[in-house]
């Protein structure tokens, strides 16, 4: 591909779009990797022979696409690619990452039996104080922290769960293979939250950076609520989407 050095004056393609395409190609090709600092607007105007407003328009398109991010006083940087998560089916983290070409890993931060708090008991239609298995895991993709998950299972449905290796095995697969539990459906809520000091440390991000927090209740093949999950995803690496029909 011929690298654009000056905009084509007689082309029907707007100048800003020509600059955008030139910058985008350098990002997509890997010439500019994540974290790379883009040339400042003043340099882009000289390089491509356009106005500062045109250069800024090209950068704004890249920002909207999530390909770059801008920091006041510093400049524009190539963003890490986001991971899209579908809202139309229940997909485990491991399955989701593998489908996207990432190596999924887990670090168990804690695994214990706890009495069900009142709010979790209500979601699972059980009595407060009933025994739950709570597993807190840091989820990573290609070694990079992506989310922290707090999974709660009704213990009587999965006795001995804590005796299994929880680091590398998908909990979804383990529940089906060992306990015959398949997830039929789920209800979930999504909201934006700010990263606490503890969460920021675990995800290697700054405090108060936006997170996508998902709370989900999963139902077994017998339509019984048996799992409550709270997952805090890095807002700079996750995109949630679904497909709507009219």
C-alpha positions in Angstrom: 0.0 0.0 0.0 1.3 3.5 -0.9 1.6 5.6 2.2 -0.3 8.9 1.9 2.1 11.9 2.1 -0.3 14.7 0.8 -4.0 14.7 0.4 -5.3 14.2 -3.2 -6.6 17.6 -4.0 -8.8 16.4 -6.9 -10.3 13.4 -5.1 -14.0 13.3 -4.2 -13.0 11.9 -0.8 -13.0 14.7 1.9 -9.5 15.8 3.1 -10.2 14.8 6.7 -11.2 11.3 5.6 -8.1 10.8 3.6 -6.0 11.8 6.6 -8.1 9.5 8.8 -7.6 6.6 6.4 -3.8 7.2 6.4 -3.6 7.2 10.2 -6.0 4.3 10.6 -3.9 2.1 8.2 -0.8 2.7 10.4 -2.7 1.6 13.5 -4.4 -1.4 11.9 -1.1 -2.6 10.3 0.6 -2.5 13.7 3.1 0.1 12.6 1.7 2.2 15.5 1.1 -0.3 18.4 -1.1 0.3 21.4 0.3 3.2 23.6 2.1 4.8 20.6 1.9 8.6 20.6 0.5 10.0 17.4 2.1 13.1 15.8 0.6 16.4 17.1 -1.9 18.3 15.0 0.7 20.8 13.9 2.8 18.0 12.5 -0.1 16.4 10.7 -1.0 19.7 9.0 2.5 19.9 7.6 2.8 16.3 6.7 -0.5 16.0 4.8 -0.9 19.6 3.7 -4.2 20.3 5.5 -5.6 22.8 7.9 -5.5 22.2 11.7 -9.3 21.8 11.7 -9.1 19.0 9.1 -6.4 17.2 11.1 -8.5 17.5 14.2 -11.6 16.1 12.4 -9.5 13.0 11.3 -8.4 12.5 14.9 -12.0 12.8 16.2 -13.2 10.0 13.9 -10.4 7.8 15.3 -11.5 8.7 18.9 -15.1 7.8 18.1 -14.1 4.5 16.7 -12.1 3.8 19.9 -8.8 3.5 18.0 -7.1 6.3 19.8 -7.6 8.3 23.0 -6.6 11.8 23.8 -5.0 13.1 27.0 -5.2 16.9 27.7 -1.7 18.4 27.6 -0.1 15.2 26.4 -1.5 14.3 23.0 -3.2 11.4 21.2 -2.3 7.7 21.8 -3.2 4.4 20.1 -5.8 2.6 22.2 -5.8 -1.0 23.1 -8.4 -2.9 21.1 -11.7 -3.3 23.0 -13.3 -6.7 23.6 -16.9 -6.9 22.6 -19.2 -8.9 24.8 -22.6 -10.0 23.4 -25.8 -9.4 25.4 -27.8 -12.1 23.6 -26.4 -15.3 25.1 -24.6 -16.5 28.2 -20.9 -16.8 27.4 -18.1 -17.7 29.8 -15.1 -15.5 30.0 -12.8 -18.3 28.8 -15.0 -19.1 25.8 -15.4 -15.4 24.9 -11.6 -14.8 25.0 -10.8 -17.9 23.0 -13.2 -17.0 20.3 -11.4 -13.7 20.0 -8.0 -15.1 19.8 -6.9 -14.2 23.3 -5.4 -16.6 25.9 -7.8 -16.6 28.9 -6.3 -16.9 32.4 -7.7 -16.8 35.9 -6.2 -16.0 39.2 -8.3 -17.1 42.2 -8.2 -14.2 44.7 -10.4 -16.0 47.3 -12.6 -19.1 47.5 -14.8 -19.8 50.5 -18.2 -20.7 52.0 -20.2 -17.8 53.2 -23.7 -17.3 54.6 -25.9 -15.7 51.9 -26.3 -11.9 52.5 -29.9 -10.8 52.5 -29.7 -9.1 49.1 -28.1 -12.1 47.4 -30.5 -14.5 49.0 -33.4 -12.5 47.6 -32.0 -12.7 44.1 -31.5 -16.5 44.4 -34.9 -17.1 46.1 -33.3 -18.7 49.2 -33.3 -17.9 52.9 -30.7 -15.4 54.2 -27.8 -17.3 55.7 -28.0 -20.3 53.5 -24.5 -21.5 52.5 -23.0 -20.1 49.3 -19.8 -20.8 47.6 -18.1 -17.5 46.8 -15.2 -17.4 44.3 -13.4 -14.2 43.5 -11.3 -14.3 40.4 -9.1 -11.9 38.4 -9.7 -12.6 34.7 -6.9 -11.9 32.2 -6.5 -11.9 28.5 -3.0 -12.5 27.1 -1.7 -11.7 30.6 -3.5 -8.4 30.9 -6.1 -7.9 33.7 -9.6 -7.4 32.2 -12.1 -7.9 35.0 -12.7 -9.1 38.5 -15.6 -11.6 39.1 -17.4 -12.4 42.3 -19.3 -15.7 41.7 -21.8 -17.0 44.2 -23.3 -20.5 43.9 -25.9 -22.2 46.1 -23.6 -24.8 47.9 -26.2 -27.6 48.1 -26.3 -27.7 44.3 -22.5 -28.1 44.0 -21.1 -29.7 47.1 -17.3 -30.0 47.0 -16.9 -27.3 44.4 -14.0 -25.8 46.3 -12.1 -29.1 46.1 -11.6 -28.5 42.3 -8.9 -26.6 40.5 -10.6 -23.2 39.9 -7.6 -21.5 38.3 -7.7 -22.8 34.7 -11.1 -24.6 34.4 -14.2 -22.8 33.2 -16.7 -22.7 36.1 -19.5 -23.1 33.5 -17.9 -26.4 32.2 -17.2 -27.6 35.7 -20.8 -27.0 36.8 -22.1 -29.0 33.8 -19.6 -31.8 33.8 -19.5 -32.4 37.6 -22.9 -31.3 38.8 -25.1 -31.6 35.6 -26.1 -28.0 35.8 -26.6 -26.1 32.5 -27.5 -22.4 32.4 -30.8 -22.0 30.7 -31.2 -18.2 30.9 -30.0 -15.2 32.9 -31.1 -11.8 34.0 -28.5 -9.1 34.3 -28.1 -5.4 35.0 -25.3 -3.2 33.8 -24.2 0.1 35.2 -21.1 2.4 35.2 -19.1 2.6 38.4 -15.8 4.2 39.4 -12.9 2.0 40.2 -12.1 1.8 43.9 -8.5 1.9 45.1 -8.6 -1.9 45.6 -10.2 -2.6 42.2 -7.8 -0.2 40.4 -4.9 -2.0 41.9 -6.1 -5.4 40.8 -6.9 -4.2 37.2 -3.7 -2.1 36.9 -5.7 1.1 36.2 -6.1 4.4 37.9 -8.5 5.0 40.8 -11.9 6.3 39.7 -11.5 5.1 36.1 -14.9 4.0 34.8 -15.8 0.3 35.0 -18.7 -1.6 33.5 -20.3 -3.5 36.4 -22.5 -6.5 35.5 -24.7 -8.2 38.0 -26.3 -11.5 36.7 -28.5 -14.2 38.0 -28.3 -17.4 36.1 -31.0 -20.0 36.0 -30.5 -23.8 35.6 -32.2 -26.0 33.0 -34.9 -26.5 35.6 -35.4 -22.7 35.7 -34.0 -22.4 39.2 -31.8 -19.4 40.1 -28.5 -20.9 41.3 -25.7 -18.4 40.6 -25.3 -14.7 41.3 -22.3 -13.1 39.5 -20.9 -9.6 39.8 -18.2 -8.7 37.3 -16.4 -5.4 37.1 -14.9 -5.0 33.6 -12.4 -2.4 32.5 -14.3 0.3 30.7 -11.4 1.0 28.3 -11.2 -2.6 27.2 -14.9 -3.7 27.0 -17.7 -2.9 24.7 -21.1 -4.4 25.3 -23.4 -4.9 22.3 -26.6 -6.6 21.3 -28.6 -7.0 18.1 -32.1 -5.5 18.0 -34.9 -6.5 15.6 -37.8 -4.3 14.6 
